[in-house]
């Protein structure tokens, strides 16, 4: 039995819904308005073009279950990686390139020591001494 193939009749609706579902799979608190900051609809359409199994006679993209799954996985990974990059840019996590695995690695930042702040805050102000 041949796998079923579906024509995407509303490409913008499909990519918008797929992006939201992929984001929700990563976080319950995702906000649809911010998703453009992670992956744009044009980037989503590019992924659909890559993963589609062809075009029908009306130039609509054709997807089977496998292609649909691959689109979902790639979008979820893209959103996850963009989120990590944003956290690193905000200096909330550390990152570096690992030549051994040929990939970027991320880890939690080590809290800074505040020994200087404590010493200075205990100093008495000479102007208030009587």
C-alpha positions as CSV (number, residue, x, y, z in Angstrom):
1,X,0.0,0.0,0.0
2,X,1.4,3.4,-1.0
3,X,1.7,6.1,1.7
4,X,-0.9,8.8,1.5
5,X,0.3,12.1,0.0
6,X,-1.5,15.4,0.7
7,X,-1.5,18.7,-1.1
8,X,-0.9,21.8,1.0
9,X,-3.8,23.9,0.0
10,X,-3.1,26.8,2.4
11,X,0.7,27.1,2.6
12,X,0.7,30.2,4.9
13,X,-1.8,28.6,7.2
14,X,0.1,25.3,7.3
15,X,3.5,26.9,8.1
16,X,2.0,29.2,10.7
17,X,0.2,26.3,12.4
18,X,3.3,24.0,12.2
19,X,5.5,26.7,13.7
20,X,3.2,27.2,16.6
21,X,2.8,23.5,17.3
22,X,6.6,23.0,17.1
23,X,7.1,25.9,19.6
24,X,4.4,24.5,21.9
25,X,6.2,21.2,21.9
26,X,9.2,23.0,23.5
27,X,7.4,25.3,25.9
28,X,3.9,25.8,27.3
29,X,4.6,29.5,27.5
30,X,5.4,30.2,23.9
31,X,3.9,33.4,22.5
32,X,2.8,33.3,18.8
33,X,3.8,37.0,18.4
34,X,7.4,36.3,19.2
35,X,7.9,33.3,16.9
36,X,9.1,35.5,14.1
37,X,12.1,36.2,16.3
38,X,12.9,32.5,16.2
39,X,11.9,31.4,12.6
40,X,10.1,33.5,10.0
41,X,7.2,32.2,7.9
42,X,9.5,32.6,4.8
43,X,12.1,30.3,6.5
44,X,9.3,27.9,7.2
45,X,8.2,27.9,3.6
46,X,11.8,27.1,2.6
47,X,11.7,24.1,4.9
48,X,8.5,22.9,3.3
49,X,9.9,23.3,-0.1
50,X,13.0,21.2,0.9
51,X,11.0,18.4,2.6
52,X,8.1,18.2,0.1
53,X,7.8,15.1,-2.0
54,X,6.9,17.2,-5.1
55,X,4.3,19.5,-6.5
56,X,0.8,18.7,-7.8
57,X,-0.7,20.0,-11.1
58,X,-1.7,23.2,-9.3
59,X,1.9,23.8,-8.0
60,X,0.9,23.0,-4.4
61,X,3.5,21.3,-2.3
62,X,2.9,17.6,-1.6
63,X,3.6,16.0,1.8
64,X,3.4,12.5,3.1
65,X,3.5,11.6,6.8
66,X,7.3,11.3,6.8
67,X,7.8,14.7,5.2
68,X,5.4,16.3,7.7
69,X,7.3,14.7,10.6
70,X,10.7,15.9,9.2
71,X,9.3,19.5,8.9
72,X,8.1,19.4,12.5
73,X,11.5,18.1,13.8
74,X,13.5,20.6,11.8
75,X,11.4,23.5,12.9
76,X,11.5,22.5,16.6
77,X,15.3,22.1,16.5
78,X,15.5,25.5,14.7
79,X,13.4,27.2,17.4
80,X,15.3,25.5,20.2
81,X,18.7,26.6,18.7
82,X,17.5,30.1,18.2
83,X,16.4,30.2,21.9
84,X,19.8,29.0,23.0
85,X,21.5,31.7,20.9
86,X,19.3,34.4,22.4
87,X,20.1,33.3,25.9
88,X,23.8,33.3,25.0
89,X,23.5,36.8,23.5
90,X,21.8,38.0,26.7
91,X,24.8,36.6,28.6
92,X,22.6,34.2,30.6
93,X,24.4,31.0,29.4
94,X,27.8,30.3,28.0
95,X,28.6,28.7,24.7
96,X,31.5,27.6,22.5
97,X,32.3,25.6,19.4
98,X,33.3,22.0,20.1
99,X,35.7,20.8,17.4
100,X,35.4,17.2,18.5
101,X,31.7,16.9,17.9
102,X,31.6,19.7,15.3
103,X,28.8,21.5,17.0
104,X,28.0,24.4,19.4
105,X,27.8,23.5,23.1
106,X,26.0,25.4,25.8
107,X,26.2,25.4,29.6
108,X,25.0,27.4,32.6
109,X,27.0,30.4,33.6
110,X,29.0,30.3,36.9
111,X,27.7,33.0,39.3
112,X,30.2,35.9,39.7
113,X,31.8,36.3,43.1
114,X,30.7,39.4,45.0
115,X,33.5,39.7,47.6
116,X,34.4,43.3,46.6
117,X,30.8,44.5,46.9
118,X,30.6,43.2,50.5
119,X,33.8,44.7,51.7
120,X,32.9,48.1,50.3
121,X,29.3,48.1,51.7
122,X,30.5,47.6,55.3
123,X,32.7,50.7,55.2
124,X,31.4,53.5,57.5
125,X,30.8,56.9,56.1
126,X,33.0,59.3,58.0
127,X,30.6,62.2,57.4
128,X,27.9,60.7,59.6
129,X,30.1,60.0,62.6
130,X,29.4,62.2,65.5
